[in-house]
């Protein structure tokens, strides 16, 4: 729940008669009305400038998430338990915005309708004893003219503007501000009409609101929802109370556990188990917090007679990131893979975007070939390997496949995946 309080400073108005590209004959920013005269006028401009400070108070939420332990080391079949704590707090907060607002009234006193009318509002600054004024860098805006984009001869329209900015804070200096405007039109020559600057003041942070409610914001409730992303090869089973916290209010905490089991994750790998909690209040923006647990698996027992999944071979080439398995040198990571115009390493690391059957088969074929070169028996898949090689000898990744051929290619990949993952053949290396 938010409540806005408005504090208003002093403001003045200015009136100017000018021609595009003209030079002021006199300026007096301390008068309520400043005038500017030229030999031939295009626009009559009047503007007001009122400094303000607005304070918004309301309910703020904070959310933190912790987990113990922060890492697990699990071999296949092993499990571990993680304990998560979500701590939330509700407090009253406040923010403030300073700025200047008003309206700029433009009258076309020429005989030509405006074209691409632009009104640029600029804040200038100075400090006591400086002797001159400067444009406040970055504090300017083009006023919205969509309500009246063109002014016919003799037509007048007032455009509202609101320009927030951060007051200058330099020790030992008291800054003052003023506001000026430049009006341009492609139908009128010159650099534009410059309006006489209008001084304004900003309320201090200790100013009292004109009307302030003394009733504090009412505490609000919120929903708390957690999302768990379990890495491939693991199961992650949360406790029964997970995401059953209902609506929360005030400050407090909830705890839950997650039971993690390594079902068939690749050996000698690092995985991240990340989950994110989102607190959504009844009003206002949501806040989130996350926690990541690092899960490692033991080194692979690489021996003849067993197989390793394609995920292992992707990461154990000379390019890493895992330790190099020199079985790769029997093929060569950079050797061209059949007609693909890619290397073996590139192909095994190319995702099958959109279900590309060529890459689905190629990744499993390369893993199977490496397993055989590493000493695993390939008797059970000799036919599938020959059929895969015949396919690669006649197709490229971009070859269009009919439904029957694609089905056969995916079936070959499924059989080779079963071999690589130990479901058939000599079995997976544990």
N, C-alpha and C positions, 0 to 999 in steps of 0.2 A: 504494500500500500504506500503510495507516494502523496506528499502534500507540498505544494509550491507556494513560496512566499516571495513577494515582489517588493524590492526597495528601489525608489526612484530618486535620481539626482536632479540637478538643475539643467535646464536646456533652453536654448534660444532659437530664433528663426532668422532666416536671411532672405532677402529678395534681390534678384539680379536681373538686369537687362543687358543682354550681350549678343554679339555676333560670333559665329564660329571662327576661331582663330584670332580673336581679339585680345587685347591686353588691358587689364583693369586700370582705370585711371585713379581709383582710390579703393582702399579696403580698410575696414575697421571692425575687427572680429569681436570687439567688446560691446558693440551696439546691438540692440534687439533686431534692428533691420539694417543690413549693409547693402549698399547700392553699387552698381557697376554700370557705367554707361558707355555706349559706343556710337560711332557715326551711323551705322546701319544695323538694326537688330534682326536676329533670327529667332531667338527664344527668350521668353520671360520665365525665370526659374525662381521659385520660392521653396524653401526647405525648412524643416524643423529637425532638431537633434536633442534627444533626451537620453542621458546616461542612466543605466540601471544596473542593479545587482539582484539576481534571483537565486533564491536558496531552495533546494529541494530536499526534504527530509522523508525518510521512509524506512522500510524494513530491508536489511541486507542479510544475506545468507552466506555462510562459509561452510565448506565441505572438505574434509581430508580423508585420505584412505591409507591404511598401512597393512602390511602383510608379514607374517612370520611363518616359516623362514622365508628368506628372499631368494633362495635357490634350492634346487633338488638335483640329485644325481641318481638316475634310475636306469637299471638294466631292464631288459624285457621281462615282464611278469612282476616287476617290483612296483610298490606303491608308496605314496607319501601324502601327508595331510597338511594343508595350508589353512591358517587362521587369519581371516580378514577382519578389520575393524573400520567401520565408517563412523566418523565423528562429525556432527553437524551442529551449527550454532546460529541463532537468530539474534540480530542486534539492530539498534536504531542507528542509521547513518545519515549523513548530510553532504550535499555537494552544492557548489555555487558557480554561477556564471555571470560574468560582467559583459556589458556591451552598450551599444547605442542604437536607438531606433527612432523612427519618425516617418515623415512622408516628404516626398519631393514632388512638387507640382510644376509641370512644364506646360507653357503656353506657346504655341507656334505663332509668332507674330510676323512670319514671312509670307510670301505668296506661293510657297511650294510645299506640297505634302511631304512629310518625312518619309525616309526609306531606311530600313535597318536601324531604327532608333535604339541607341544604347545610352544608358545612364550609369555611370561608374561612381560609386560612393567611396570616399577615401577618408581614413582617420589619420590625423597628423598629431604629432606630440612635440613637446618641449619641456624644459624644466626651468625653474627659477634661476635667472642669471644667464641663461644660454644665449638669449638675444635673437634666436631664429627658430623656425619650426621645420620639422622633417616629416615626410611621409612615414608612417609606422609600417615597417616592412611586413608584408603578408596580411595586413589588416585593410582589405578593400573588397569590394564586391560589385558585380554588375546586377543592378536592380531588375527584378522580374517585370517585364513590360508586356507580358502575354495578354493581360486584361485589355490593353489598349496599345497594340504594336505600332499604329500609325496615327499621326496627328495631322488633320487637314488644316489649312490656313485659318487662323483665328481660334482653333480648338485648344482646349485646356484639359489636362487630366492629372490627378494626383496618384502617385505610386508609393505604396508603403515599402519600407525597408527595415531590416533588423540585422545588425552586424555584431555578433559576439566576438570578444577578444580578451586576451589576458593582459591585465594592467602591468605596466613596467614596474619592476621592483629592484631598485638600485639604492643601496644605503646612502644616506646623506643627500638625496635628491628628491624634490617634490615635483612630480610630473603633472602637466596640464595637457588637455586634449581639445581638439577641435575637429570639425567634420566639414568636408567640402565635397563637391560633386562636379562631374564633367559630363556634358550632354553632347552627343555626336549624332550625325545623320548623314548617310551617303548622298542624300539629296542636297546637302548644304556643304559648301567648301570650307576648308580650314581644319584646324586641329580640334575644334570643339568649343563649346561654351563652358567657361569655368565660373562656378558660383563662388561668391564670397564665403570664406570659412565661417562656420557657426560653432562657437565654443560650447562645451558641455562639461559637466562634472560627473564623477562616479561616486555613488554612496560608499561610505567606509564599511568595513566588515562588522563594525559595532553598531551600525545603524539599526533602528527599530523598524519593524515592518509596519506599514500603514494599517493593515488588518492581519492579525496573526491568531490562529486558533491555538488555544492552550491545551487542547485535547491531544494526548500523544497518539501516534498511529496504533491501531489495534493489531495485536499479533496475528499473523496469518499462518495457515498450514501449507504443507507442500507434500508432493509425492517423491519417493525415492526409489529409483529403479537401477539395477545393476546388470551389465551385459558381460558375459563371460565368453572369451574366445579361446577355445581349447586347441592346441597345436595338433597337426596331423600325426597319427600313430599313438595318441594317448586318449584316454577317457577322463573326463573331469566331472565328478559328481558332487554337486553342492548339497549342503545339509537341508533338511526339510523346511527350515524357516527362511530359506533364501527367497528374496523378493516378496516376502509375506508381511512386510512391515506396515502396510496401510499408509494412512496419511500421518505425517509427523508435524510437530509444532515445537516452538521453544528451542532448547538445546538438549543434546543427548547423544547416544551412540548405539549402534547395532553391531553384532558380531555374527559371523557365519563361517563355516568351514567348507573346504573343497577337497575331495579325495581324488588324487591324481594317480593313474595307473599307466605304465608303459605297456601298451598292447603289442605293437609291432613297429615302434619307431626305429629309424635307422641308427646304427651304432656310430660312435665317435662324432656326434653331432651336438649342436647347441640350439635349443628351442626357446622361444619366449611365450609365456602364458600371460596375456594381458587382459585385464578387465577394467571397465570404466563404469563408474557410478554417476548418475545424473539426478540432481535435485531440481525439481520443477515447482516453483512457488505458485500460489494462486494468481499472483500478479507479478510482473517484472520478469527479468531474464533468468534463465536457468544457469546453474553452476555445475561443474563436473570435477571429478577427481579420478585418477587412475593409479594402478599399481601393476608392476610387471615382475614376474618371477622367472628366473633363468633356470631352465632344465637342461642338464647335460646327460648324455648317454655314454657308456663305457667305450673304450677302444674296441674296434672290431677284431675278432679273432680270425684273421685271414689265413686260411689253410686250404690246401687242395681238397676238392670234393664237396665244397659248399658254395652257395651263391650269395650275392649281395644285390640289393635293390638298386634301380637306376638312380635314385636320390644319392646313394653313396658315390657312385661313379661320377656324377656331376660335380661333386665337391672335392674329389681326391685326385684331380689331374695336376699337371705342373702349374696350373693357374690358381690352385687352391680353392677356397681358403683353408681346407683341411689338409693334413699331411699327404704328401705325394705317394700314390701307389704306382710302383714302376711297371705294373701290367699295362698301363697306358702307353708306355714306350714301345710295346709290341705292335701297336696300331699307329701311334703318333697323333697327338691331339690336333695337329694342323693339317693332317692328311685330308684331301678332298673326299667327301662322302658321296660316292656314286655320281649321279647327275645333278646334285643339288646346288652346285657352285658354292657350297659352304663346307667348312671343316667338320670333322667328327665332333670336336668340342662345341662348335657353334650349334650343330644340329641337336645334340643331347641337351643343350641349354635353351633351345627355342620352344616356347610354350605353344601348344596347339590351339592358337586363337581361333574361335569359331568352330572348334572341333575338327581341325585339319587332320584327316586320317593319316596322311604321309608322316607327320611328326609324331602322332600317337604311336605308330608302329616303329618309327626310326629310333626313338628313345629307348624302347624296350629291346630292339634288335642290338643296338650298341652295347647296352648293359649285358645282354646275354652273351654277346661275342667276347666281351671283356671277362665275364665269369668263366667261359670256356678256356680262354687264354690263361686265366689264373689257376687252372687245374680242375675246375668242376666238370663233371661228365655232362656232355650235351646230347647223349643218345636219345633222351625223351623228346627233344625238340629239333632233331636233325631235319625232319621234313619241313617244319615251320621255318627254320632258318633258310633252307634252300628256296622256299616259296617267297620269303621276304626279299632275298637277294635278287630273285628274278623280277620282282615288282620294282625294286629300286633301279634295276638295270634298264627299265623301260619307262620310268615316270620321274617327274620332278615335283617339288612341293606345290607348284602352281597348276599341275595337271588336273583337269576336271574329271571327277570319277562318277560313273553311274552308280545307282543305288546298290546294285548287286556287287560291284567291285569294292565299293566302300565298306559294305557289310563284311566282305571276306577279309579286307585289310584290318578292320577293327578286331575281328575274331582272332587273327594271327597275333595282334598286339596283346590281346587278353591272355592267350596261351603263354606267350613269352613273359608276360608280367607274372603269371602264376609260377613260372620257373624261377624268375629272378627273386621272387618273394618267398620261395621255399614251399609253395603249396604242391608242386610236383617236382620231380627230379631229385637231386641229391640232398636238398634241404638248405635252409638259410643258415648263414654263418652267425652264430650267437655271440 
